Amino acid sequence: MIRITYTEEQTALAERIRDDLAVAVDESPPLLIVLISAQSKADPIVQSELKAALAAGERMLPILADGSPLPPDLENRPALDFSSDYSRERLLAQVARATTSRAEPRRANRRALVVIGLLAALMFGVAIVTITGGIIAFPVAEYNEEATFQAQWIDGLIRETLEAVQPRTTADAQNFAATHAAAPTRLFYYIRETATALAAEQEG
């Protein structure tokens, strides 16, 4: 849908633009045509519609109606100058560019997202089928071997330290809290677990 915002002084130009677009353009994405003039820059209705379109990120086509320069908000947008010469061909060409310049990248982006989504779904489906069918299995033996190696490595590093602080008598057990508090932080967990294991053995 193409809308035109203008002042009463620009009615003739606005109607000419509307008639040409009605004949040549069947359907079009939303587009706001702003007729720029000294009057429209001071017109509250035109300015309100312009600000709303800018805030909404709408496509806009400025058209210079009396030679007045573009307002700062529209300086970076392609404009048509009809202040001295009206051209139906230039109007239709600029409207076509304004309505397709953002539509094409969006369609391309949507197609890319659809393709990526389909590929991701396909890969996920293949992974599920291969795992449930036993074609691909987790390397349990390798995981167990690695866990055993790490346990042996840790045991070798801290065994001597644990031997020195492991409670062996009732007095050791009574003083264990102080021993645990004075131990290096990295050994807290292992000392605590050793004491728990010893207590479990005594209970058994």
N, C-alpha and C positions, 0 to 999 in steps of 0.2 A: 504494500500500500504506500502510495506517494502522497505526502501532505505538503502544503505550501503555506508558509507563514509570511504575512505581509501587512502593510498598512493600507488605508483607504486610497491613498494617492497611487498605490501600485496595483490597483485592481485590474486595470486593462492588461498589464503585463502578466499578472498572475493568471488571468483567464486564458490568455493566449498560450501560456505554458501548459496549463491544465488541458486545454483542447488538443494540443499537439501530443501530449503524453497519452491521453485517452485513446487516440486513434492508433498510435504506434506501439504502445506498451500494453500488452494484455494483462500480465501478472508481474509483479515485482516485489522483492523483499522490501521491508519498511525503509523509507527514505524521507527525510525532511528537507525540503528546499526552502532556503532562507533568502528572501529578497533584501539585499543590503542597500540602505539609503540613509540619508541624514534623518529622515522621519522614523525609520524602523529602529535606528539606534536609540531613539528616545521613546519609542512606543513601549509601554509596560507589558502589553499583551505579547508582542513579538519577543521581547527580552525574556519574559517568563517562560515562553515555550522553548526558546533557545537554550536557556539554562537547564530546563528539565531534560531536553534531548542530550545535552552534554553530560549531565549527571548519569543518564541511562546508557550512555555509550552508543547512541543511535548513529546511523549513517546520515551524513548531512552534505548537502550541495549548496554552497553559498553562490548567489548570483548578484553581481553588482548592478544596481538599477539606475544609479545617478552618478557614478564615478567616485563615490565615497570609498575610502579604503576599508579593508576588512577589519573587524574588531580583533583585538588580541587573541581571543579564544578561538578564532577561525583562521588565523594567519597561516597555519601549517596545512590547511586543507585546500585542494585544488578548487578553483573558483572560475566561474564564467563571467565575462564582462559584457553585459547587454546594455550598457549605459548609452552607447551610440549606435549599435548595430545588433539587431536580433538575428539569431541563426538557429533554425529548427534542427539542422543537421548536427551542429555543435552541441545543442541541448541533448539530443538523443544519445550521442556518443558519450557525453560526460555522465549522463544518467546510467548508461550501461556499465561504464567503468566503476561508478560509485556503488552500484548494487552487486557487482561481481567481485570486486577487489578483496572483500573479506569473506564472501560466501565460498569461493573456491578453496582457500586454505582451510577453512573449517571443514568442508566436505572431505578434503584430503586427510586432515587430522582424524576425522571420524573413521575413515576407511583404515588408516594405519592402526588405530586403537582396536578396531574389530579384528584385524589380522593378528595383532599381537595377542589379543585375548583368546582367539581360536588356537594359536600355536601353544600358548600356555596351558589351555585346557587339554589339548592333545598330548602334550608332554606329561601332564599330571596323570592322564588316563593310562598312558603307556607305563608309567612308573608303578601305578597301582596294580595293573595287570601282571607285570613282570614280577613284582614282589609277592603278590598273593599266589601266583602260579609257580613260585619256586625257581623261576628263571634267574632272578637276582636275589641273593640272600646276604644278610649282614654277616660279616666275618667274625662270628662269635669266638672262634678259637684264637684269632689274633687279638681280639679285645681281652680275653682271659690271660693270654700270654703277657700282654702289656701290663695288665693290672698286677700280675704276679711279680714281674720285674720291678715295678714301682714299689710294691710292698717290701721286696727284698732290699731294694736300694735304701728306702727309708729306715728299715730295721737296722741295716749296717751303719747308717749315720748316727742313729740315736741310741743304739743298744747300750754302749758303754756309759752314756750319761744316765740312762734309766736304771742301770744296775746300781749306780751310786745312790740314787734317791728312792729306790723301791722300798716300801715299808716291809720289814721282816719280823718285827717284834711288836708287842703291845705299845711300847713306848714310841716306836716309829710311827705306829698308826695314830697315836694321840698327837704327835707333832707333825702329822702329815700336812695339815692345812698351812702351817708356816713354811714347810718345805716346798709345797706347791706354789705358794705366793712368791717365794724367793727364786724360783726356777726361771730360766729364760722364757720369754713369751712364746717362742716357737715350740716349746716342749709342753705347754700347759695341757693341751688335749691328750698327748700321749701319756703323761704322768697320771692324769685323771683316769684314763681308761685302764692303765696298769693297776692302779689301786682298786678300781671296780672289779677287774678280773680276779685280783687276789682275794678280795672279799667274797666273791662268788665261789672261789675254790674252797675257802675256809667254811662257808655255809654248807657246801656239798659234803 
